[in-house]
């Protein structure tokens, strides 16, 4: 379930970001929704360390990171060939 349909003030569809930048975006938006890493992990059926790794931009957690971005924004991440934001049109 997506928490918000608000686009980040700093990024929009078409922007290409590093995993580190995406992680910072995910962390900021999660905190803006006043959710802990534990709550985010539970909602996504993950363990908390996976959320932490994703928010720190670790490449092995990029799928978790993409799910966090989708949960807390109205954006998705297109990872080919770069990590670019696209508009999320689903009602997850």
FENPE-V952510 format. One record per backbone hydrogen bond with DSSP energy under -1.0 kcal/mol. CO is the residue of the C=O (numbers start at 0). NH is the residue of the N-H. Records with the same first field share a line. If there is no record, write none. Layout:
# FENPE-V952510
CO=NH / NH
This chain:
# FENPE-V952510
11=14
14=84
17=21
18=22
19=23
20=24
21=25
22=26
23=27
24=28
25=29
26=30
27=31
28=32
29=34
30=33
35=39
36=40
37=41
38=42
39=43
40=45
41=44
46=49
47=51
48=52
49=53
50=54
51=55
52=57
53=56
57=60
58=61
60=64
61=65
62=66
63=67
64=68
65=69
66=70
67=71
68=72
70=2 / 3
73=87
75=85
77=83
81=83
82=16
83=77
84=13
85=75
